[in-house]
Amino acid sequence: MSSPRYLCIHGHFYQPPRENPWLDVVEVQDSAQPDHDWNERITRECYGPNTRSRLLDDHGRILNLSNNYARMSFNFGPTLLSWLKTSAPEVLAGIVEADRLSHERRGGHGNALAQVYNHIILPLANAHDKRTQVLWGIADFRHYYGRNPEGMWLAETAADVASLEALADAGIRFTVLAPHQAKRWRPIGKQEWDEIPGGIDPSRAYTIRLPSGKSLAIFFYDGIVSRQVAFERLLDSGEKFLDRLLRGFDDSRSHPQLMHIATDGESYGHHHPHGDMALAYVLDRLSHDPNIRLTNYGEFLELHPPAWEVEIHEKSAWSCAHGVERWNSDCGCRTRGDWHQKWRGPLRKAFDLLREQIDHLFATRGRECFPDPWAARDAYLEVILDRSPRSVRHFLKEQGHADLDDTQIRDALRLLEMQRDGMLMYTSCGWFFDEISGIEATQCLHYAARAIHMAKHFHRDFEGKFAQALKPALSNLPQFKNGRGVWDQIIRPAVVDLDRVLAHYAVSLIFPPRETNTRLYSFNLDVLDQEVRGRGASHLAVGRLRVRSDQTWDEAETAFVVIHYGGLDFHTVLRHVDSVKEYDNFKLRLINAYKTGSMADVTTLVAREFEGKVRRLDDLFVDEQRRIIGIVLQDRIEEYQRTFERLSSLDDDVLNRLGQMHYPIPKPLQEAASSYLDLALSQELTELEPDGNLARIQGLYERGRTWGYHPEREPLEQTISQALERILRGLAPDADLAAIVAHAALLLDAATFLGLGPDLWQVQNQLLDAYVQLSDSGAMNQPLQNVFASLAVKLNMSQNLLGWRP
């Protein structure tokens, strides 16, 4: 082979920020079921599996595990890393460990790249936002990986010279672009340029000379193979994937070749189920190939610095054939052919108008808090990463005027949060899809709403002009008509003020009381007084609360009354009281009325003596609202379940006879009987004992087979997975080891009998982790080792995997 051959697979792992801007938490998303939200679902399907991807033998048994991140180039969006830190810390640990390992193995060049902070289209951003996005991306990278980044991923690979200047100014050495973004190229020192549309050779590094005198290295990925991975099911087969990568090398090239691809990282498991395993297979095979060296961009750049220079097309991106117009106009790039995107341009214009207003407010009022407001904004990420009072005070000491009082501190934080939301509203996903009322565009509008909300603290109301600017943003859905309709129907009702936080907590006290000092998302609450009474189906709660925002340090205090009439009928009133004595006297009269009078008497007393802001169950934040509705409806659901059981028993003979006659089962009979059997099977699986048997489970299943019963797979599979996880948590030297093995075996046998395929990924990981922990602690002994070996076989893993470390 005449020249060295290198191979690099890059994954751009990213999710748009999905947090409620006021709560700083991702609320439930029904479209992601059975998971809580899309971050959780994609973590289960992709981000987690790639930390421990399975390598199988010909019989489907797990022979080895692969932390794919340790052998591929990757970047994770900062807002996604923030979510992983709190919601999937074990996955984040695997990602960070992979970068550490690659940094050791690749001569000081880690696999991880940084990313512009919240995935805005940098060529469409103003100069301040370009700078802050790059600096926040670098600071976030340093926080998680403990080193400075060499490369940075641009959102949608959207680039222009000004954006590349921002990277170079911040010390970034390279970025990765699509091949069609190269305008012309030539060997360094030559006069004539090559200029063939899409014809750049992706197998080498290039340098771009910038007007400032700085330069930046650019890699142009192999567009054909990348597209096949992303859209043409190349990941259906590891062998097919490997073969296509190898055919990307060209024997006619005499220079060291870099065969590299770049796709959304979600291709490896989310877009293509088990794509992580195809990737693991390829990485494993290549790591043993003496003719090819797996590498990353930083290492290749050191080994083979650019010998060619390049110029790029201004304002170009990897996912738009019209430059960056997908995020600016109805350019024709779409996911649904029968919908227009006429709203894209007006939406950006509305955001640009709002940005001008909040930037002016920030620049003027910010000088009262900071010597240099824009420098303070550039440094604000340290507070976003750590909201503790100590962190905030350290930031203000470094960036603020000396001796800021409490009011000025709140103003400083409000201004910076306003700026943060002013950048988050430009997250690229808001324009990528086809409808302004979709969850991506409305998420951006929620950020705009919070920026407007912050500005109101300074007696600036930008909402009117902004809402008016949304009118030309035409919706595809008649119920909204335009962006103004989306604003009025979806965005404005979702605004969160401190009263709503207080009302939420007050209603939550009914089911059940909470501790006196607690947190509610991004708020700290102190329960100054509370009393909860119940009578029949009704409840009464009365008390005093104080709330403080972690983000802005805003505070509020209130007295409250919650009347629960039964069912889903709640009436909540918040009121400021002038004295504790006044509140105590009212509370005594209220509780006495509840004890001795009717609910009408209680309601009349509250209306007469406790006039204030009224809130209802609808005002609760979504997750808590659903928890309370679940509690309220539990008795009703159990009544339905008892009815289904009774009907199923009554109709058992009829159903069997109809099944034998091959008569179509009437839908009401089928649904009642199926609901009962699903619930009964779930209960039996949950209550299965180590010394039990499958007789009752088999009996229930056989009872429905004659008339075509099929268990509802997902809930039952989840029940089995969760039960196995609970069992394996009991692995210890002093545990009843025989019972653990028997219990796990019974559950797995039940799954086989019912034709279920429970997700064993987490259970298998638990077994491996427990083995390592017990071995490291010196607690491993031969009986325990035998148990682990037996469980490994039952979980379809090679015994040789025991002792595997990430």
C-alpha positions, 0 to 999 in steps of 0.5 A: 500500500503506497500511502497510509490509510486513516478512517474516522467516523464522526457523530453529531449528537444533539437534541434541541433544548426542551426544558420549560424555560421557567422551570429549567426541566423537560416536562412530559412529552406524550409523543415520546411514549412509552418514555417520559420525553424525547431526550429520555427515549433517544438516550435509551435507544442511542446515547446509552447503548453507544457507551456499551454496544453489544458485539454478538456471535453467530447465535446472538450471544453477547461476546464483548462490549464496545464504548463506541465513543472511545473509537469515533469522533463525536460532539455532544450539544451542550444543552444535551450534556446538561440534561444528561448530567441530571437525568442520565449521569451514567451515560455522561460518565461513559462519554467523558471516559471515552474522551479521556481514553482517546486523549491517551491513545491518540497522542493528546487528541481526544475524540470529543469536539465542542459545539456552538452552544445552543445550535444557532445558525451562526451565519444568521447571528449578529456579532455578539451572539457569534462570539458568545455562542462560541465562548459558551461552547468552549467553556461548556466543553472544558467543564465536562471534559476537563480540557480545551477543545481542538475542534468545534462543530457548527450547527447544521455545519452552517458557515461563513467567513465571519463565523470561521473568524469567531472560531479562530479568534477563540483558539479553535483549530478546525471544523468539519463541513459538507463537501458542497460547501467548498467553493475552490481549492488549491495546493498551498503556494499555487496560483490557480484554483480548482473549482468543481461543484461538489468535487473537492477531495475529502481525503485530506485536511485543508486550511482557510486563510481568513481576512484577519490573518488567522487560519483554520483547518477544515475537513470536508466529509465524504458526502456520498457515504455519509448520506448512505449511512443517514438515509439509505439503511447502510446500518442494517448490516455491519458487514455492508457498512464496513465494506462501503467505508473501505471502498471510500479509499482510492488506490490512485491517491498518493497522499495519506488518505483520511476516509471520514464520514459525518452524520447525526449521531442519532443514526446509531440507534435512534433513526436506525434501531441497533445502528450502534451495533453495526457501528461497534462491529465496524470499529472492532473490525477496523481496530484489528486491521493492520492496513487502516488506522482509526483516528480522529481529526486532531490526531490526523491534523498533527500527523498530516498538516494541510498542504492545500488551502480552500475557500468556502461558499458564504452562508452554506450548510449541510442540510439546505440546498439554498445556503442557509435559507431553510432557517430564513425563508420558504426555500423549499426544504421541507419534511412534508410536501403538502405544507408551506413554510411561509412562516419562516421568514416572518418568525425570524424577523419577529425574533430579530425585532425582539433581539434588537429591543432586548439588546438595547435594554441589556446594553443600557441597563446592564451598565448599571450592573457591569463595567462591561455587560457583553463581557459579563454575558460571555462569562455567564455560562459559569452560572448556568453550569452552577446555580449555587449562591456561591457560584453566582456571587463569585461571578458577580465579584468577577464581572459586576460593579463592587457592592451591588445591593440585592435589587441590583443583583436581581436586575443583573440576573434578570438581564442575563437570563433575558439574554440567554433566552434571546439566544435560545430562541434562535435554536435552529430546530425552530425553523427546520420542520414544517409548521410554526405550531410544532414543538420545535418552533413553539419551544423557541417561542417559549424562550422569546416569551421568557425574554419578554417576561424578564424585560417587564421587570424593567418596565419594558413591554415588548409583547405587543409589537412582537405578537403583531410581528408574528401575524405574517407568519402563516400557519398550515393549520386553520385553528391557528391561522398565523404565529399570533394565533400560536402565541395566543393559544399556546405560548401566552397561557404557558408563561410562569410567574411566581404566583403560579409556582406557589399555587402549584405547590399549594395544590400539591400539598393535598396529595400528600403533604411535602417536607417543610423545606423543598425544591420545585424545579428551579425554585426553592420553597419554604413552607412557613405554615401548612395544615391539610384536612380531609373529609370524605372525598373533599380536602382543605389545605391552608398555609403560607409559602415563600418562593425564591428563583434559582435563576433570578433570585426573585422572591415572593410570599403568599398565604393560600387556601386550596379547596378540593371538592372531590374528583378533579374540582380544585379551587385555589386562592393566593392572597398577601396577608398583612400580618401573621395574626390576621392569617392565624385568625382566618385559618382558625375560622376556616378549619372550624367551618370545614369541620362543622359546616358544608363545603358551601360554607367554606367556599362562602367564607373564602370568597368573603374574607380571603379575596385573591388570585384564583388558580385551578388544577389546570395551572399545575405544571404538567408532570405534577398535574398528571400525578394528581389526576392519577391519584384522583382517578385511581379509585375509578380505575380500580372500579373499572378493573373489577368490572372487567374482571367480573365481565371476563369471568362471566363471558369466559365460556362464551369467548372460548366457544366463539374462538372455537367457532372462529367467530369474530370476537365482538370488540367490547368483549375482547377489550374487557377481557384483554384489559383484565388479562393484561392487568392480571398478568402484570400483577402475577409477574410483579408478585412472582416469588423465587420459589414460585412457578408459572402455573397461574401465568400459564393459566391466564395466558391459556385462558385467552388463547382460544379466542385470540388474546395477545398480551399488550407487550410494552407494559409487560416487558417493562414489568419484567425488566424492572423486576429483574433490575430489582432482583439484581440490586440484591447481589451481595455476598450475604444474599440468598444467591440461589433465590436470586438465580431462581427468581431471575430464571422464572421471570425470563422463563415467563417472558419466553412463554408469553412471547415477550422480549424485555429490554435486558440492556440495563439488567446486563449492565447491572450484572457486569457492574456488580461483578466489578464492584464486588471484585474490587471490594474483595467480596467476590468468592467462588459461590458468588462467582458461580451465581454471576456465571449462571446469570450471565448465561441466562442473560445471553452473555458470555461468561468471559464478559464478567470483569469487563470495564468501560 
